[in-house]
Amino acid sequence: MLFGEKVQIESPKGIFTPPLHGCPPLIFFAAGIGIAPFIGSSRSARGCRNGGEHAFARRLRELTDLLPEFELVTAYSAPRAQDRPLDDYDYAGRLDLSPIGSLLPLSPLVYLRGLPDFTTSMTSRLLERGVPRFDIFTEAFAPPPVVPRMLEAQTVRIFDSDTSFIWTPDLSTLLDAALAAGLSLPSGCRVGKCESCLMRVVDGNVAQLGGEDSATGQCLTCQSVPLSKLTLAF
């Protein structure tokens, strides 16, 4: 990005909204790339396989030096020979509740982000330790959706413009097809959770992958495919 370039900014979405008043402890658990929205949070625990898959490792180390209130705990489930204990990671194994044991009696709010197995497992452990369900917030992301190969190619047009692109099954979702055509559509998490890619369906029909029904007249382009010629609007 160059100085002077314009960017599109939207209002925040989702349920990860820490309270503006009061001061309960805030705990953030993340698996792998799930750490992204938690960077800079006061206390974060994240797990990944090893240093080769440690997203934002340098930035997280910088934050521990810059922010006195920032506390980070990292677990590697399969550390490599070159991964250094206590320097690159705190302990080997799956991420557990040991880093937050002292905070549990203080009625913390806990935020979990990762694959469904991770969020489900951590939620169960937290409930067993007495954390109320209403104090646990989760966001699970899934692998890329599978696009049925029998679907036909479709022309997708952007309303009130001369912009259009061709969608085919091998291009995956509407968002991926647009990016392949050099068209930048709004997007965020790319797993159907943040709703940054939500667009209005002006004409035509879409199917949302993953078994969920799309809202009438709208679609998440990161999770949708066209079933006919399609016109979308921002």
Contacts in CASP RR format, 6 or more apart in sequence:
PFRMAT RR
TARGET T0000
AUTHOR 0000-0000-0000
METHOD contacts of the structure
MODEL  1
MLFGEKVQIESPKGIFTPPLHGCPPLIFFAAGIGIAPFIGSSRSARGCRN
GGEHAFARRLRELTDLLPEFELVTAYSAPRAQDRPLDDYDYAGRLDLSPI
GSLLPLSPLVYLRGLPDFTTSMTSRLLERGVPRFDIFTEAFAPPPVVPRM
LEAQTVRIFDSDTSFIWTPDLSTLLDAALAAGLSLPSGCRVGKCESCLMR
VVDGNVAQLGGEDSATGQCLTCQSVPLSKLTLAF
1 7 0 8 1.000
8 186 0 8 1.000
10 186 0 8 1.000
10 196 0 8 1.000
13 194 0 8 1.000
13 195 0 8 1.000
13 196 0 8 1.000
14 139 0 8 1.000
14 193 0 8 1.000
14 194 0 8 1.000
14 195 0 8 1.000
15 137 0 8 1.000
15 139 0 8 1.000
16 37 0 8 1.000
16 111 0 8 1.000
16 113 0 8 1.000
16 137 0 8 1.000
16 139 0 8 1.000
18 26 0 8 1.000
18 109 0 8 1.000
18 111 0 8 1.000
19 109 0 8 1.000
24 106 0 8 1.000
24 107 0 8 1.000
24 108 0 8 1.000
24 109 0 8 1.000
25 42 0 8 1.000
25 43 0 8 1.000
25 103 0 8 1.000
25 106 0 8 1.000
25 107 0 8 1.000
25 108 0 8 1.000
25 109 0 8 1.000
26 41 0 8 1.000
26 42 0 8 1.000
26 43 0 8 1.000
26 108 0 8 1.000
26 109 0 8 1.000
26 111 0 8 1.000
27 43 0 8 1.000
27 45 0 8 1.000
27 100 0 8 1.000
27 103 0 8 1.000
27 108 0 8 1.000
27 109 0 8 1.000
27 110 0 8 1.000
27 111 0 8 1.000
28 38 0 8 1.000
28 41 0 8 1.000
28 43 0 8 1.000
28 44 0 8 1.000
28 45 0 8 1.000
28 110 0 8 1.000
28 111 0 8 1.000
28 113 0 8 1.000
29 44 0 8 1.000
29 45 0 8 1.000
29 46 0 8 1.000
29 95 0 8 1.000
29 110 0 8 1.000
29 111 0 8 1.000
29 112 0 8 1.000
29 113 0 8 1.000
29 122 0 8 1.000
30 36 0 8 1.000
30 38 0 8 1.000
30 44 0 8 1.000
30 45 0 8 1.000
30 46 0 8 1.000
30 47 0 8 1.000
30 112 0 8 1.000
30 113 0 8 1.000
30 114 0 8 1.000
31 46 0 8 1.000
31 47 0 8 1.000
31 48 0 8 1.000
31 95 0 8 1.000
31 113 0 8 1.000
31 114 0 8 1.000
31 115 0 8 1.000
31 118 0 8 1.000
32 46 0 8 1.000
32 47 0 8 1.000
32 48 0 8 1.000
32 53 0 8 1.000
32 55 0 8 1.000
32 114 0 8 1.000
33 55 0 8 1.000
34 46 0 8 1.000
34 55 0 8 1.000
34 113 0 8 1.000
34 114 0 8 1.000
34 141 0 8 1.000
35 44 0 8 1.000
35 46 0 8 1.000
35 55 0 8 1.000
35 56 0 8 1.000
35 60 0 8 1.000
35 113 0 8 1.000
36 55 0 8 1.000
36 56 0 8 1.000
37 113 0 8 1.000
38 44 0 8 1.000
38 46 0 8 1.000
38 111 0 8 1.000
38 113 0 8 1.000
39 56 0 8 1.000
39 59 0 8 1.000
39 60 0 8 1.000
39 63 0 8 1.000
40 63 0 8 1.000
40 67 0 8 1.000
40 70 0 8 1.000
41 70 0 8 1.000
42 69 0 8 1.000
42 70 0 8 1.000
42 71 0 8 1.000
43 70 0 8 1.000
43 71 0 8 1.000
43 72 0 8 1.000
43 100 0 8 1.000
43 103 0 8 1.000
44 60 0 8 1.000
44 70 0 8 1.000
44 71 0 8 1.000
44 72 0 8 1.000
44 73 0 8 1.000
45 72 0 8 1.000
45 73 0 8 1.000
45 74 0 8 1.000
45 75 0 8 1.000
45 95 0 8 1.000
45 99 0 8 1.000
45 100 0 8 1.000
46 72 0 8 1.000
46 73 0 8 1.000
46 74 0 8 1.000
46 75 0 8 1.000
46 95 0 8 1.000
47 74 0 8 1.000
47 75 0 8 1.000
47 76 0 8 1.000
47 77 0 8 1.000
47 94 0 8 1.000
47 95 0 8 1.000
48 54 0 8 1.000
48 55 0 8 1.000
48 74 0 8 1.000
48 75 0 8 1.000
48 76 0 8 1.000
48 77 0 8 1.000
49 76 0 8 1.000
49 77 0 8 1.000
49 78 0 8 1.000
50 76 0 8 1.000
50 77 0 8 1.000
50 78 0 8 1.000
50 79 0 8 1.000
50 80 0 8 1.000
50 83 0 8 1.000
51 57 0 8 1.000
51 76 0 8 1.000
51 79 0 8 1.000
51 80 0 8 1.000
51 83 0 8 1.000
51 88 0 8 1.000
51 89 0 8 1.000
52 80 0 8 1.000
54 74 0 8 1.000
54 76 0 8 1.000
54 88 0 8 1.000
54 89 0 8 1.000
57 88 0 8 1.000
60 72 0 8 1.000
60 74 0 8 1.000
63 70 0 8 1.000
63 72 0 8 1.000
64 70 0 8 1.000
64 71 0 8 1.000
64 72 0 8 1.000
73 90 0 8 1.000
73 99 0 8 1.000
74 88 0 8 1.000
74 89 0 8 1.000
74 90 0 8 1.000
75 89 0 8 1.000
75 90 0 8 1.000
75 91 0 8 1.000
75 92 0 8 1.000
75 93 0 8 1.000
75 94 0 8 1.000
75 95 0 8 1.000
75 96 0 8 1.000
76 83 0 8 1.000
76 88 0 8 1.000
76 89 0 8 1.000
76 91 0 8 1.000
76 92 0 8 1.000
76 93 0 8 1.000
77 92 0 8 1.000
77 93 0 8 1.000
77 94 0 8 1.000
79 85 0 8 1.000
79 88 0 8 1.000
79 89 0 8 1.000
79 92 0 8 1.000
83 89 0 8 1.000
85 91 0 8 1.000
85 92 0 8 1.000
90 99 0 8 1.000
95 118 0 8 1.000
95 122 0 8 1.000
96 125 0 8 1.000
97 104 0 8 1.000
97 122 0 8 1.000
97 125 0 8 1.000
97 126 0 8 1.000
97 129 0 8 1.000
100 108 0 8 1.000
100 110 0 8 1.000
101 129 0 8 1.000
104 129 0 8 1.000
104 130 0 8 1.000
104 131 0 8 1.000
107 135 0 8 1.000
108 131 0 8 1.000
108 135 0 8 1.000
109 135 0 8 1.000
109 137 0 8 1.000
110 126 0 8 1.000
110 131 0 8 1.000
110 135 0 8 1.000
110 136 0 8 1.000
110 137 0 8 1.000
111 137 0 8 1.000
111 138 0 8 1.000
111 139 0 8 1.000
112 118 0 8 1.000
112 119 0 8 1.000
112 122 0 8 1.000
112 123 0 8 1.000
112 136 0 8 1.000
112 137 0 8 1.000
112 138 0 8 1.000
112 139 0 8 1.000
113 119 0 8 1.000
113 138 0 8 1.000
113 139 0 8 1.000
113 140 0 8 1.000
113 141 0 8 1.000
114 139 0 8 1.000
114 140 0 8 1.000
114 141 0 8 1.000
115 140 0 8 1.000
115 141 0 8 1.000
115 142 0 8 1.000
116 140 0 8 1.000
116 142 0 8 1.000
118 140 0 8 1.000
119 138 0 8 1.000
119 139 0 8 1.000
119 140 0 8 1.000
120 140 0 8 1.000
123 133 0 8 1.000
123 136 0 8 1.000
123 138 0 8 1.000
126 136 0 8 1.000
127 133 0 8 1.000
127 136 0 8 1.000
139 193 0 8 1.000
140 193 0 8 1.000
141 189 0 8 1.000
141 191 0 8 1.000
141 192 0 8 1.000
141 193 0 8 1.000
142 191 0 8 1.000
142 210 0 8 1.000
144 172 0 8 1.000
145 172 0 8 1.000
145 173 0 8 1.000
145 209 0 8 1.000
145 210 0 8 1.000
145 223 0 8 1.000
146 209 0 8 1.000
147 169 0 8 1.000
147 172 0 8 1.000
147 173 0 8 1.000
147 209 0 8 1.000
147 225 0 8 1.000
148 169 0 8 1.000
148 225 0 8 1.000
149 169 0 8 1.000
149 170 0 8 1.000
150 169 0 8 1.000
151 169 0 8 1.000
151 225 0 8 1.000
151 227 0 8 1.000
153 166 0 8 1.000
153 167 0 8 1.000
153 168 0 8 1.000
153 169 0 8 1.000
154 166 0 8 1.000
154 167 0 8 1.000
154 226 0 8 1.000
154 227 0 8 1.000
154 228 0 8 1.000
154 229 0 8 1.000
154 230 0 8 1.000
155 164 0 8 1.000
155 165 0 8 1.000
155 166 0 8 1.000
155 167 0 8 1.000
155 229 0 8 1.000
155 230 0 8 1.000
156 164 0 8 1.000
156 165 0 8 1.000
156 166 0 8 1.000
156 167 0 8 1.000
156 174 0 8 1.000
156 177 0 8 1.000
156 178 0 8 1.000
156 226 0 8 1.000
156 229 0 8 1.000
156 230 0 8 1.000
156 231 0 8 1.000
156 232 0 8 1.000
157 163 0 8 1.000
157 164 0 8 1.000
157 229 0 8 1.000
157 230 0 8 1.000
157 231 0 8 1.000
157 232 0 8 1.000
158 164 0 8 1.000
158 183 0 8 1.000
158 231 0 8 1.000
158 232 0 8 1.000
158 233 0 8 1.000
158 234 0 8 1.000
159 200 0 8 1.000
159 202 0 8 1.000
159 231 0 8 1.000
159 232 0 8 1.000
159 233 0 8 1.000
160 233 0 8 1.000
163 183 0 8 1.000
165 177 0 8 1.000
165 178 0 8 1.000
165 180 0 8 1.000
165 181 0 8 1.000
165 182 0 8 1.000
165 183 0 8 1.000
166 177 0 8 1.000
166 181 0 8 1.000
167 174 0 8 1.000
167 177 0 8 1.000
167 225 0 8 1.000
167 226 0 8 1.000
167 230 0 8 1.000
168 177 0 8 1.000
169 225 0 8 1.000
171 177 0 8 1.000
171 180 0 8 1.000
173 209 0 8 1.000
173 221 0 8 1.000
173 222 0 8 1.000
173 223 0 8 1.000
173 224 0 8 1.000
173 225 0 8 1.000
174 185 0 8 1.000
174 206 0 8 1.000
174 219 0 8 1.000
174 221 0 8 1.000
174 222 0 8 1.000
174 224 0 8 1.000
174 225 0 8 1.000
174 226 0 8 1.000
174 230 0 8 1.000
174 232 0 8 1.000
175 185 0 8 1.000
175 187 0 8 1.000
175 190 0 8 1.000
175 197 0 8 1.000
175 221 0 8 1.000
175 222 0 8 1.000
176 222 0 8 1.000
178 184 0 8 1.000
178 185 0 8 1.000
178 221 0 8 1.000
179 185 0 8 1.000
185 197 0 8 1.000
185 199 0 8 1.000
185 221 0 8 1.000
186 196 0 8 1.000
186 197 0 8 1.000
186 198 0 8 1.000
186 199 0 8 1.000
186 234 0 8 1.000
187 196 0 8 1.000
187 197 0 8 1.000
187 221 0 8 1.000
187 222 0 8 1.000
188 194 0 8 1.000
188 196 0 8 1.000
188 197 0 8 1.000
188 222 0 8 1.000
189 196 0 8 1.000
189 222 0 8 1.000
190 197 0 8 1.000
190 222 0 8 1.000
191 222 0 8 1.000
191 223 0 8 1.000
192 220 0 8 1.000
192 222 0 8 1.000
192 223 0 8 1.000
195 220 0 8 1.000
197 220 0 8 1.000
197 221 0 8 1.000
197 222 0 8 1.000
198 218 0 8 1.000
198 219 0 8 1.000
198 220 0 8 1.000
198 221 0 8 1.000
199 218 0 8 1.000
199 219 0 8 1.000
199 221 0 8 1.000
199 232 0 8 1.000
199 233 0 8 1.000
199 234 0 8 1.000
200 217 0 8 1.000
200 218 0 8 1.000
200 232 0 8 1.000
200 233 0 8 1.000
200 234 0 8 1.000
201 217 0 8 1.000
201 218 0 8 1.000
201 219 0 8 1.000
201 230 0 8 1.000
201 231 0 8 1.000
201 232 0 8 1.000
202 231 0 8 1.000
202 232 0 8 1.000
202 233 0 8 1.000
203 229 0 8 1.000
203 230 0 8 1.000
203 231 0 8 1.000
204 226 0 8 1.000
204 227 0 8 1.000
204 228 0 8 1.000
204 229 0 8 1.000
204 230 0 8 1.000
204 231 0 8 1.000
205 226 0 8 1.000
205 227 0 8 1.000
205 228 0 8 1.000
205 230 0 8 1.000
206 214 0 8 1.000
206 219 0 8 1.000
206 224 0 8 1.000
206 225 0 8 1.000
206 226 0 8 1.000
206 227 0 8 1.000
206 230 0 8 1.000
207 214 0 8 1.000
207 224 0 8 1.000
207 225 0 8 1.000
207 227 0 8 1.000
208 214 0 8 1.000
208 219 0 8 1.000
208 220 0 8 1.000
208 223 0 8 1.000
208 224 0 8 1.000
209 223 0 8 1.000
209 224 0 8 1.000
209 225 0 8 1.000
210 223 0 8 1.000
212 223 0 8 1.000
214 220 0 8 1.000
214 224 0 8 1.000
219 232 0 8 1.000
221 232 0 8 1.000
END
